[in-house]
Amino acid sequence: MTVRFERLERESVAVNEPAPTADAAEHPFAVEVVRPGLQLVIEDLGRSGHAALGVSASGAADRRALRAANRAVGNLPGAAGFELAGGGAALRFTGPAVVAVTGAPAETTIVRSDGPPLPVEHGAATALEDGEELRLGAVRAGLRAVIAVRGGLDLPPALGSLSSDTLAGLGPGDLGGRPLRAGDVVPLNGPAAAPHAVDPNRVTTDPLPAPGDTVELRIVLGPREDWFTPAGVRTLLEQEWTVTPRSDRVGVRLEGAVPLERDIAGELPSEGAVTGAIQVPPDGQPVLFLPDHPLTGGYPIIGAVIDRDLDLAGQLPPGVRIRFRPVAPTVPALAVGPTTEIRGD
């Protein structure tokens, strides 16, 4: 058969917005999204073990930040919290709450109806009263802030997890993996549901990169580095790569002055991919997979970032430059201490 495509102008169609996730009046403890910022999603440590069903693990892009925030408020390490990309969010609380903000630092305040705003210390457990708002400004370094609430979120899980998989459209409650919008209400379990006491000490974290900084990520080459010329592999390891704005929870799109040179043309039969995989499309500009990545693909994977550096990879804002350092795929090489280098011009 012969098919002919005809170009049509776009047509505006009115659609009904989905109802908010809950009604604040129905829950004694809840969070209402007043302003979602650039991207506000719910994440825990992911739904591992479902790859055979075609379901990615997803989960927090910065797992260390989520664990640290939960420790600060007395939750279990893997309890779900809010992941905010770029900053700029405002959350209004129904009932008293205790929160902690970790990950990318941003100016954070509590807005009250009967007094001036109160500053919130990064990494410290902070109490809010009924009706108060938690507001985060733009992040100053890194990309993603994490907000944990004492007692956790009271939402039905999807495949045992509250993580929002933005690519697969899988997430808790009726969210379907989508980012939160203004007017959404997320029920909370309440402070009494936390299994541990609030940590009296502020959580300290490693510094995060800002645009213009250079970051080193350790990688294991393979499984398809043989699809690239020796010069192409050297380019991957010797050239600096810039994080582009065309990045999200699916992957970090990189750009370099010299694209990676292929030795074998064409595509592979679809094969598995993991978080941290460096996939190379035909233009030779790599894509570093993050938690919401596709499970399979036909573009060759030249290497993968080691697990110890994945949290840093999830915090790379546009404008950061990356250098890849190869390590041997052995247990000692993966167990060394952090060697991340951040340099400013």
C-alpha positions as CSV (number, residue, x, y, z in Angstrom):
1,M,0.0,0.0,0.0
2,T,1.1,3.6,-0.6
3,V,0.6,6.1,2.2
4,R,0.6,9.9,1.8
5,F,0.9,12.2,4.8
6,E,-0.9,15.6,4.7
7,R,0.0,18.4,6.9
8,L,-2.8,19.9,9.1
9,E,-2.8,22.9,11.4
10,R,-3.1,22.2,15.1
11,E,-6.6,22.3,16.5
12,S,-7.4,23.6,20.0
13,V,-9.5,21.2,22.0
14,A,-11.0,21.9,25.4
15,V,-10.3,19.3,28.0
16,N,-11.5,18.8,31.5
17,E,-8.7,19.0,34.1
18,P,-8.5,15.9,36.3
19,A,-9.7,16.3,39.8
20,P,-7.1,17.0,42.5
21,T,-5.7,13.9,44.3
22,A,-7.7,14.5,47.4
23,D,-9.8,17.1,49.3
24,A,-8.0,18.9,52.1
25,A,-11.2,19.0,54.2
26,E,-11.3,15.2,54.2
27,H,-7.9,14.7,55.8
28,P,-6.7,15.9,59.1
29,F,-3.1,15.9,57.8
30,A,-2.4,16.8,54.1
31,V,-0.3,18.9,51.8
32,E,-1.9,21.1,49.2
33,V,0.2,22.2,46.2
34,V,-0.1,25.9,45.9
35,R,2.7,26.2,43.4
36,P,4.5,23.2,41.9
37,G,7.6,24.9,40.6
38,L,9.4,23.5,37.6
39,Q,8.6,19.8,38.4
40,L,7.3,18.4,41.6
41,V,6.9,14.6,41.9
42,I,6.5,12.0,44.6
43,E,9.4,9.5,44.9
44,D,10.6,6.8,47.2
45,L,13.5,4.4,46.5
46,G,11.7,2.8,43.6
47,R,9.9,-0.4,42.6
48,S,12.8,-2.8,41.8
49,G,12.2,-6.3,40.7
50,H,9.6,-5.6,37.9
51,A,11.9,-5.4,34.9
52,A,10.5,-8.6,33.5
53,L,7.1,-6.9,33.4
54,G,8.6,-4.0,31.5
55,V,8.4,-1.7,34.5
56,S,11.4,0.4,35.4
57,A,12.5,0.9,39.1
58,S,12.2,4.6,38.8
59,G,12.6,6.2,42.3
60,A,14.5,9.2,43.7
61,A,17.1,10.7,41.4
62,D,19.2,11.5,44.5
63,R,18.7,8.6,46.9
64,R,21.2,9.9,49.5
65,A,19.2,13.1,49.7
66,L,15.9,11.2,50.3
67,R,17.5,9.0,53.0
68,A,19.0,12.0,54.7
69,A,15.7,13.9,54.7
70,N,13.8,10.9,56.1
71,R,16.4,10.4,58.8
72,A,16.0,14.1,59.8
73,V,12.3,13.7,60.4
74,G,12.3,10.2,61.9
75,N,11.0,8.2,58.9
76,L,12.2,5.0,57.5
77,P,15.0,5.6,55.0
78,G,12.9,4.6,52.0
79,A,9.8,6.6,52.8
80,A,8.3,8.6,49.9
81,G,8.8,12.3,49.8
82,F,8.6,15.2,47.3
83,E,11.3,15.7,44.7
84,L,11.4,19.3,43.3
85,A,13.5,20.1,40.2
86,G,14.8,23.7,40.0
87,G,12.9,25.0,43.0
88,G,10.0,27.6,43.0
89,A,7.4,25.5,44.9
90,A,4.9,26.4,47.6
91,L,3.2,23.7,49.8
92,R,0.3,24.5,52.3
93,F,-0.1,22.1,55.2
94,T,-3.3,21.0,56.8
95,G,-2.6,20.0,60.4
96,P,0.8,20.3,62.2
97,A,3.8,18.7,60.4
98,V,7.5,18.3,60.6
99,V,9.6,18.6,57.4
100,A,13.2,18.5,56.2
101,V,14.6,19.8,53.0
102,T,17.8,18.2,51.6
103,G,19.4,17.8,48.2
104,A,19.8,21.0,46.1
105,P,20.0,24.0,48.4
106,A,17.4,26.8,48.0
107,E,16.1,29.7,50.1
108,T,13.3,28.0,52.1
109,T,10.8,29.8,54.3
110,I,7.7,29.1,56.3
111,V,5.0,31.7,55.5
112,R,2.6,32.3,58.4
113,S,-0.7,34.3,58.6
114,D,0.3,36.0,61.9
115,G,3.9,36.9,61.5
116,P,6.9,37.4,59.3
117,P,8.3,34.4,57.3
118,L,10.6,32.0,59.2
119,P,13.8,30.8,57.5
120,V,14.2,27.0,57.2
121,E,17.7,25.5,57.8
122,H,18.7,23.2,55.0
123,G,18.9,19.6,56.3
124,A,17.2,20.3,59.6
125,A,13.9,19.1,60.9
126,T,11.4,22.0,61.0
127,A,7.9,22.2,62.4
128,L,4.9,23.8,60.7
129,E,1.5,24.6,62.1
130,D,-1.9,24.1,60.5
131,G,-2.4,26.5,57.5
132,E,1.3,27.4,57.1
133,E,3.1,27.3,53.8
134,L,6.6,25.9,53.0
135,R,8.1,27.9,50.1
136,L,11.3,27.1,48.2
137,G,13.0,29.6,45.9
138,A,15.3,28.7,43.0
139,V,18.0,26.2,43.8
140,R,21.5,27.6,44.1
141,A,23.5,24.5,43.2
142,G,22.5,21.0,42.0
143,L,19.1,20.5,40.5
144,R,16.7,18.6,42.8
145,A,15.6,19.4,46.3
146,V,13.9,16.6,48.4
147,I,11.2,17.3,51.0
148,A,10.4,14.7,53.6
149,V,7.4,14.9,55.8
150,R,7.3,13.2,59.2
151,G,5.0,10.2,59.1
152,G,5.1,9.9,55.3
153,L,2.5,10.2,52.6
154,D,-0.9,8.4,52.8
155,L,-1.3,7.2,49.2
156,P,-2.0,3.8,47.7
157,P,1.2,2.4,46.1
158,A,1.6,1.2,42.5
159,L,3.4,-2.2,42.4
160,G,4.5,-1.7,46.0
161,S,6.0,1.8,45.5
162,L,4.9,5.5,45.6
163,S,7.5,6.5,43.0
164,S,6.3,8.5,40.0
165,D,7.6,7.1,36.7
166,T,7.1,10.0,34.4
167,L,8.0,8.0,31.3
168,A,5.7,5.0,31.9
169,G,2.9,7.0,33.5
170,L,3.0,4.9,36.7
171,G,2.6,6.4,40.1
172,P,0.7,6.5,43.4
173,G,-3.0,7.1,43.8
174,D,-4.7,8.6,40.7
175,L,-1.6,10.6,39.7
176,G,-0.5,8.1,37.1
177,G,3.1,9.1,37.4
178,R,2.4,12.8,36.4
179,P,4.1,15.7,38.2
180,L,2.0,17.4,40.8
181,R,-0.1,20.5,39.8
182,A,-1.5,23.5,41.7
183,G,-4.5,22.3,43.6
184,D,-3.4,18.7,44.1
185,V,-3.8,17.6,47.7
186,V,-1.6,14.8,49.1
187,P,-2.9,13.1,52.3
188,L,-0.3,12.6,55.1
189,N,-0.2,9.9,57.8
190,G,0.6,12.5,60.4
191,P,3.6,13.0,62.7
192,A,2.6,10.2,65.1
193,A,3.1,7.6,62.4
194,A,6.9,8.1,62.2
195,P,8.8,5.1,63.6
196,H,11.8,7.1,65.0
197,A,12.4,10.4,66.8
198,V,13.3,13.5,65.0
199,D,17.1,13.9,64.5
200,P,18.2,16.9,66.5
201,N,21.2,17.4,64.3
202,R,21.2,19.1,60.9
203,V,22.0,16.7,58.0
204,T,25.3,17.6,56.2
205,T,25.8,16.7,52.6
206,D,28.5,17.0,50.0
207,P,28.5,20.2,47.9
208,L,26.6,20.1,44.6
209,P,27.7,21.5,41.2
210,A,26.5,24.7,39.7
211,P,26.4,25.7,36.0
212,G,30.0,26.1,34.8
213,D,31.5,23.6,37.3
214,T,33.2,20.5,36.1
215,V,32.2,17.1,37.6
216,E,33.9,13.8,37.3
217,L,31.8,10.6,37.0
218,R,33.2,7.2,37.2
219,I,32.1,4.7,34.5
220,V,32.5,1.1,33.4
221,L,33.0,0.8,29.7
222,G,30.7,-1.5,27.7
223,P,28.9,-3.5,26.8
224,R,29.0,-2.0,23.3
225,E,32.2,0.1,23.3
226,D,33.4,-2.1,20.4
227,W,30.7,-0.4,18.2
228,F,32.9,2.8,18.4
229,T,36.3,3.5,17.0
230,P,39.3,3.8,19.3
231,A,39.2,7.5,18.6
232,G,35.5,7.6,19.6
233,V,36.2,5.9,23.0
234,R,39.0,8.3,23.6
235,T,36.7,11.2,22.8
236,L,34.2,9.9,25.5
237,L,37.0,9.8,28.1
238,E,39.1,12.8,27.2
239,Q,36.5,15.4,26.1
240,E,34.3,17.5,28.4
241,W,30.6,17.1,28.0
242,T,28.0,19.8,28.8
243,V,24.6,19.0,30.3
244,T,22.0,20.5,28.0
245,P,18.6,21.9,29.1
246,R,17.0,19.0,27.1
247,S,17.3,16.8,30.2
248,D,14.8,15.3,32.6
249,R,14.2,12.3,34.9
250,V,14.5,10.0,31.8
251,G,18.0,11.1,30.9
252,V,20.7,13.8,30.8
253,R,21.4,14.8,27.3
254,L,25.0,15.7,26.8
255,E,26.7,17.8,24.2
256,G,30.4,17.7,23.2
257,A,32.4,19.6,20.5
258,V,33.3,16.2,18.9
259,P,30.6,13.6,18.5
260,L,31.5,9.9,19.3
261,E,32.7,8.2,16.1
262,R,31.0,4.9,15.3
263,D,32.9,1.8,14.0
264,I,29.6,-0.2,13.3
265,A,26.7,1.6,11.7
266,G,23.0,0.8,12.3
267,E,21.1,-0.2,15.4
268,L,21.1,-3.2,17.7
269,P,18.1,-5.4,18.4
270,S,16.6,-3.9,21.5
271,E,18.5,-4.9,24.6
272,G,18.3,-4.0,28.3
273,A,19.5,-0.7,29.8
274,V,20.1,0.3,33.4
275,T,20.1,3.5,35.3
276,G,23.4,5.2,34.6
277,A,23.8,3.7,31.1
278,I,25.3,6.0,28.5
279,Q,23.4,5.5,25.3
280,V,24.6,7.0,22.0
281,P,22.1,8.0,19.4
282,P,23.1,8.4,15.7
283,D,24.2,12.1,16.2
284,G,27.0,10.9,18.5
285,Q,25.9,13.0,21.5
286,P,25.5,10.7,24.6
287,V,22.4,10.4,26.8
288,L,23.0,9.5,30.4
289,F,20.0,7.5,31.7
290,L,18.3,8.5,34.9
291,P,15.7,6.6,37.0
292,D,12.7,6.9,34.5
293,H,14.7,5.6,31.6
294,P,13.3,3.1,29.1
295,L,14.2,-0.5,29.9
296,T,15.3,-1.4,26.4
297,G,16.8,0.4,23.4
298,G,18.5,-0.2,20.1
299,Y,21.2,2.5,20.3
300,P,24.6,1.2,21.5
301,I,25.5,1.7,25.2
302,I,29.2,2.7,25.4
303,G,29.4,2.6,29.2
304,A,27.6,3.1,32.5
305,V,28.1,5.3,35.5
306,I,28.8,3.3,38.6
307,D,26.1,3.2,41.3
308,R,28.1,5.3,43.8
309,D,28.0,8.3,41.4
310,L,24.3,8.0,40.3
311,D,23.0,10.4,43.0
312,L,25.4,13.0,41.8
313,A,24.3,12.4,38.2
314,G,20.8,13.1,39.3
315,Q,21.8,16.5,40.6
316,L,23.5,17.9,37.4
317,P,21.9,21.1,36.2
318,P,22.2,22.5,32.7
319,G,25.6,24.1,32.1
320,V,27.6,21.7,34.2
321,R,30.5,20.0,32.4
322,I,31.2,16.3,32.8
323,R,34.4,14.3,32.5
324,F,34.1,10.5,32.5
325,R,36.8,8.4,34.2
326,P,36.9,4.7,33.5
327,V,37.2,2.1,36.3
328,A,37.4,-1.6,36.2
329,P,34.2,-3.5,36.8
330,T,35.3,-5.1,40.0
331,V,34.1,-4.9,43.6
332,P,37.1,-2.9,44.9
333,A,36.8,-0.4,42.1
334,L,33.1,0.2,42.9
335,A,33.7,0.4,46.7
336,V,36.2,3.2,46.8
337,G,35.3,6.4,48.5
338,P,33.9,9.5,46.7
339,T,36.3,11.1,44.3
340,T,34.0,13.6,42.8
341,E,35.8,16.8,41.8
342,I,33.9,20.1,41.4
343,R,35.8,22.9,39.9
344,G,34.6,26.5,39.2
345,D,36.1,28.7,36.6
